[in-house]
Amino acid sequence: MSIQTHALEQVYDHLAVTLDSIPESGRTLMLTRLALLMSEQIGQQDLICGLIDEAALTD
């Protein structure tokens, strides 16, 4: 399952606006909670861990 580019852009925009509305000190906690909530929905430990590793990569 994948998300269309337009929908992904909307998700990105919503995340950016939401993060901007949260004090900087609370952003890490919000992103951690988001990751855990999404993990519950995905329900596949190996996939989730792989996505965490992918997100941690820097170019």
C-alpha positions as CSV (number, residue, x, y, z in Angstrom):
1,M,0.0,0.0,0.0
2,S,1.3,3.4,-0.9
3,I,0.0,6.9,-0.8
4,Q,-0.5,9.2,-3.9
5,T,2.0,12.0,-4.2
6,H,-0.7,14.7,-3.7
7,A,-1.9,13.0,-0.6
8,L,1.6,12.6,0.7
9,E,2.2,16.4,0.2
10,Q,-1.0,17.1,2.2
11,V,0.2,14.9,5.0
12,Y,3.6,16.7,4.9
13,D,1.9,20.1,5.0
14,H,-0.3,19.0,7.9
15,L,2.6,17.7,9.9
16,A,4.6,20.8,9.3
17,V,1.8,23.1,10.4
18,T,1.1,20.9,13.4
19,L,4.8,20.9,14.4
20,D,4.9,24.7,14.0
21,S,2.0,25.1,16.4
22,I,3.7,23.1,19.2
23,P,6.4,24.6,21.4
24,E,9.8,23.4,20.3
25,S,10.3,21.6,23.6
26,G,7.2,19.4,22.9
27,R,8.0,18.4,19.2
28,T,10.1,15.4,20.0
29,L,7.4,14.0,22.3
30,M,4.7,14.7,19.7
31,L,6.7,12.9,16.9
32,T,7.4,9.9,19.3
33,R,3.7,9.6,20.0
34,L,2.9,9.9,16.3
35,A,5.3,7.1,15.5
36,L,3.8,4.9,18.2
37,L,0.2,5.6,17.0
38,M,1.2,4.8,13.4
39,S,3.0,1.7,14.5
40,E,-0.2,0.4,16.2
41,Q,-2.0,0.9,12.9
42,I,0.8,-0.8,10.8
43,G,1.2,-3.7,13.2
44,Q,4.4,-5.1,11.6
45,Q,7.4,-4.8,13.8
46,D,10.0,-5.5,11.1
47,L,8.5,-2.9,8.7
48,I,8.2,-0.3,11.5
49,C,11.8,-0.8,12.6
50,G,12.9,-0.6,8.9
51,L,11.0,2.7,8.5
52,I,12.6,4.1,11.7
53,D,16.0,3.2,10.3
54,E,15.2,4.8,6.9
55,A,13.9,8.0,8.6
56,A,17.2,8.3,10.6
57,L,19.3,8.3,7.4
58,T,20.8,11.6,6.4
59,D,22.0,12.5,3.0
